[in-house]
Amino acid sequence: MPAHVQSFFHPDSHTFSYVVHDPATRHASLIDAALDYDADSGTLSDAALQPLLDHVRDNELDVRWLLETHAHADHVSAGCMLKARFPQATLAIGEGIRAVQATFAPRLALDLSAMPDAFDHLFADGERFALGTLDARVIAVPGHTSDSIAYLIDDALFPGDSLFMPDSGTARCDFPGGDATQLYRSIQRLLSLPGQTRVFVCHDYGAGGRDVANQTTIGEQRAHNIHVRDGVAEAEFVAMRQARDATLAEPRLMQPAVKANLLGGG
């Protein structure tokens, strides 16, 4: 049986988190889970996690992986809080997090040498791991950030911020360590997957006033993605991305979110 994917939407940050499990063993991964953050008081709440936790409990899932696609700039990751709830699970992110830490720690006055490393495992590009009987693979997709990775679990792809729904395009590349050329080349790796591959995006903002959505396919991305559909050349994409990024404001929670997420979140 294919991987079962259940999505959970966090409206404050327009983030989709996922519980992915193997129907044969009920082993599960939690991907990009978000916490509520009150900017005025600087406090965190786990209220947004409750539907996800209810799903895990109601389906008697055995959580083995807590997976992050990158150090998010728009919400605080629930990684550390989930690790406390599921100590048997491995909290993991891409090995590019070391470059992001090196870049941002001085900007945020963080002395990482004095802090414990929250991540249990750093994935290399191409690394494989098991989710029960399901095969999973890591695909490095730098460009939005230097630590961005995608997870391909069975036939389900979780690209983080690299790809959005086809009518919303792709993520910005103007953060430190971001690069539009890299993102274009990274996305070509994803678009080379079989057309029927299910794609579960990390964010959606309801382009054109439609309802938020989170699932598409590689075939739909190739045919209809407004930024990187078939026929869009690298130079064209880079010019578009650079012009668009120059108009974007810094995410509202960027400073506190990145500061927390460098250390595994809340």
C-alpha positions as CSV (number, residue, x, y, z in Angstrom):
1,M,0.0,0.0,0.0
2,P,1.2,3.5,-0.7
3,A,2.2,6.0,2.0
4,H,-0.7,7.5,3.8
5,V,-0.5,11.3,4.0
6,Q,-2.6,13.4,6.3
7,S,-2.2,17.2,6.2
8,F,-2.7,19.9,8.8
9,F,-3.0,23.6,8.0
10,H,-1.6,26.3,10.3
11,P,-3.5,29.5,9.2
12,D,-1.2,32.0,11.0
13,S,1.7,31.0,8.9
14,H,-0.1,29.4,5.9
15,T,1.9,26.3,6.7
16,F,0.9,22.7,5.9
17,S,2.4,20.1,8.2
18,Y,2.1,16.4,7.5
19,V,1.8,13.0,9.2
20,V,3.0,10.3,6.8
21,H,2.7,6.7,7.8
22,D,3.3,3.2,6.5
23,P,-0.1,1.3,6.5
24,A,1.7,-2.0,7.0
25,T,3.6,-1.1,10.2
26,R,2.0,2.2,11.3
27,H,5.4,3.7,11.5
28,A,5.0,7.5,11.0
29,S,6.9,10.7,10.2
30,L,5.9,14.1,11.2
31,I,7.0,16.8,8.7
32,D,7.4,20.5,9.2
33,A,5.1,20.8,12.3
34,A,4.4,24.3,13.4
35,L,3.9,26.0,16.7
36,D,1.8,29.2,17.5
37,Y,4.0,32.1,18.3
38,D,2.8,35.3,20.0
39,A,5.2,38.1,18.8
40,D,4.0,40.6,21.5
41,S,4.8,38.3,24.4
42,G,7.4,36.1,22.7
43,T,5.6,33.0,23.9
44,L,4.9,29.7,22.2
45,S,1.8,27.5,22.3
46,D,1.3,23.9,21.2
47,A,-2.4,24.4,20.5
48,A,-1.8,24.0,16.7
49,L,-0.3,20.6,17.3
50,Q,-3.4,19.1,18.9
51,P,-5.1,17.9,15.7
52,L,-1.9,16.3,14.6
53,L,-1.4,14.6,18.0
54,D,-5.0,13.4,18.0
55,H,-4.4,11.9,14.5
56,V,-1.3,10.0,15.8
57,R,-3.2,8.7,18.8
58,D,-6.5,7.8,17.1
59,N,-4.6,5.8,14.4
60,E,-2.2,4.2,16.9
61,L,0.8,5.4,15.0
62,D,4.4,4.8,16.0
63,V,6.3,8.1,15.4
64,R,9.8,7.3,14.2
65,W,10.9,10.5,12.4
66,L,10.5,14.2,13.0
67,L,11.5,15.7,9.7
68,E,12.3,19.4,8.8
69,T,12.7,20.5,5.2
70,H,14.8,23.6,6.3
71,A,15.2,26.2,9.0
72,H,11.9,28.1,8.4
73,A,11.7,31.9,8.5
74,D,7.9,32.2,8.8
75,H,7.0,29.9,11.8
76,V,8.6,28.3,14.8
77,S,9.2,24.6,14.3
78,A,7.7,22.2,16.8
79,G,10.7,19.9,16.5
80,C,12.0,20.0,20.0
81,M,8.5,19.9,21.6
82,L,7.7,16.9,19.5
83,K,11.0,15.2,20.5
84,A,10.0,15.5,24.1
85,R,6.7,13.8,23.4
86,F,8.2,11.1,21.1
87,P,11.7,10.5,22.5
88,Q,12.0,7.4,20.3
89,A,11.8,9.5,17.2
90,T,14.8,10.9,15.3
91,L,14.7,14.7,14.8
92,A,16.4,15.3,11.4
93,I,17.2,18.1,8.9
94,G,19.6,18.5,6.0
95,E,23.3,18.8,6.6
96,G,23.1,22.3,5.1
97,I,21.8,23.5,8.5
98,R,25.5,23.9,9.5
99,A,26.0,26.6,6.8
100,V,22.7,28.3,7.8
101,Q,23.8,28.3,11.5
102,A,27.2,29.7,10.6
103,T,25.5,32.5,8.6
104,F,22.8,33.5,11.0
105,A,24.3,32.8,14.5
106,P,26.4,36.0,14.4
107,R,23.5,38.1,13.1
108,L,21.3,36.8,15.9
109,A,23.9,36.9,18.7
110,L,23.8,33.2,19.2
111,D,26.8,31.3,20.6
112,L,26.0,27.8,19.2
113,S,29.1,26.3,20.9
114,A,27.4,26.9,24.2
115,M,24.1,25.3,23.2
116,P,23.2,21.6,22.8
117,D,22.6,20.3,19.3
118,A,18.9,19.4,19.1
119,F,19.2,17.5,15.8
120,D,19.7,13.8,16.1
121,H,20.6,13.4,12.4
122,L,21.7,15.5,9.5
123,F,20.8,14.1,6.1
124,A,23.1,14.1,3.1
125,D,21.9,14.5,-0.4
126,G,20.7,11.1,-1.7
127,E,20.6,9.5,1.7
128,R,17.9,6.8,2.1
129,F,16.0,5.8,5.2
130,A,13.1,3.5,6.0
131,L,9.6,4.4,7.2
132,G,8.4,0.9,8.1
133,T,8.4,-1.0,4.8
134,L,8.5,2.2,2.8
135,D,11.6,3.5,1.1
136,A,12.4,7.2,1.7
137,R,15.0,9.4,0.0
138,V,16.5,12.8,0.6
139,I,16.9,15.3,-2.3
140,A,19.0,18.4,-1.6
141,V,17.2,21.4,-3.1
142,P,19.2,24.5,-2.2
143,G,18.1,27.9,-3.5
144,H,15.4,29.1,-1.2
145,T,17.9,28.4,1.6
146,S,21.2,26.6,1.6
147,D,19.8,23.8,3.8
148,S,16.6,23.1,1.9
149,I,15.9,19.4,1.3
150,A,12.9,17.5,-0.1
151,Y,11.7,14.1,1.2
152,L,10.5,11.5,-1.3
153,I,8.6,8.9,0.8
154,D,7.3,6.1,-1.4
155,D,5.5,8.1,-4.2
156,A,4.9,11.2,-2.0
157,L,7.2,14.2,-2.3
158,F,7.6,16.9,0.3
159,P,9.5,19.8,-1.3
160,G,9.4,22.2,1.6
161,D,9.4,25.8,0.2
162,S,11.0,25.0,-3.1
163,L,7.8,24.3,-5.0
164,F,4.3,25.8,-4.3
165,M,1.1,24.9,-6.0
166,P,1.3,25.4,-9.7
167,D,-0.6,28.7,-9.7
168,S,1.7,30.1,-6.9
169,G,5.1,29.1,-8.4
170,T,8.2,28.9,-6.3
171,A,9.8,30.3,-3.1
172,R,11.8,33.5,-2.7
173,C,15.6,33.3,-2.9
174,D,16.7,36.5,-1.3
175,F,17.5,35.3,2.2
176,P,21.2,34.9,3.1
177,G,22.4,31.8,1.4
178,G,19.6,31.8,-1.1
179,D,20.3,31.7,-4.8
180,A,17.8,31.7,-7.7
181,T,20.1,29.8,-10.1
182,Q,20.5,27.1,-7.5
183,L,16.7,26.9,-6.9
184,Y,16.0,26.5,-10.7
185,R,18.5,23.6,-10.9
186,S,17.2,22.1,-7.7
187,I,13.7,22.2,-9.0
188,Q,14.7,20.5,-12.2
189,R,15.8,17.5,-10.1
190,L,12.3,17.3,-8.6
191,L,10.6,17.7,-12.0
192,S,12.6,14.7,-13.3
193,L,10.6,12.5,-11.0
194,P,7.8,10.4,-12.5
195,G,4.8,12.6,-13.5
196,Q,2.4,10.7,-11.2
197,T,4.5,11.5,-8.1
198,R,2.3,13.1,-5.5
199,V,3.6,16.6,-4.3
200,F,2.6,18.0,-0.9
201,V,3.6,21.6,-0.5
202,C,4.6,23.4,2.7
203,H,2.7,26.7,2.1
204,D,-0.3,28.0,0.3
205,Y,-1.9,31.4,0.3
206,G,-5.0,30.8,-1.8
207,A,-3.8,32.4,-5.1
208,G,-6.5,34.4,-6.8
209,G,-8.9,34.0,-3.8
210,R,-9.3,30.2,-4.2
211,D,-9.4,27.9,-1.2
212,V,-6.0,26.9,0.2
213,A,-4.7,23.7,-1.4
214,N,-1.7,21.5,-0.7
215,Q,-1.6,18.5,-3.1
216,T,-0.5,18.4,-6.8
217,T,1.7,16.2,-8.9
218,I,5.0,16.4,-10.7
219,G,3.1,16.2,-14.0
220,E,0.9,19.2,-13.1
221,Q,4.0,21.2,-12.0
222,R,5.7,20.5,-15.3
223,A,2.6,21.6,-17.3
224,H,1.3,24.5,-15.2
225,N,3.8,25.9,-12.7
226,I,3.8,29.6,-13.4
227,H,7.5,29.9,-12.7
228,V,9.1,26.7,-13.8
229,R,6.8,24.8,-16.1
230,D,8.3,23.0,-19.1
231,G,9.9,25.5,-21.5
232,V,10.9,28.1,-18.9
233,A,14.7,28.6,-19.3
234,E,17.1,29.2,-16.4
235,A,17.9,32.8,-17.3
236,E,14.2,33.6,-17.6
237,F,13.5,32.1,-14.2
238,V,16.4,33.8,-12.5
239,A,15.4,37.2,-13.9
240,M,11.8,36.8,-12.7
241,R,12.8,35.5,-9.3
242,Q,15.3,38.3,-8.7
243,A,12.8,41.0,-9.8
244,R,10.0,39.6,-7.7
245,D,12.1,39.0,-4.6
246,A,13.2,42.7,-4.6
247,T,9.6,43.6,-3.9
248,L,9.1,41.3,-0.9
249,A,9.2,42.3,2.7
250,E,11.0,40.3,5.4
251,P,8.7,37.7,6.9
252,R,6.9,39.0,10.0
253,L,8.4,36.3,12.3
254,M,11.8,35.9,10.6
255,Q,14.1,36.9,13.5
256,P,12.4,34.8,16.3
257,A,11.6,31.9,13.9
258,V,15.1,31.5,12.5
259,K,16.6,32.0,16.0
260,A,14.5,29.1,17.3
261,N,14.7,26.9,14.3
262,L,18.5,27.0,14.1
263,L,18.3,25.1,17.4
264,G,15.5,22.6,16.4
265,G,12.6,25.0,17.1
266,G,10.5,25.1,20.2
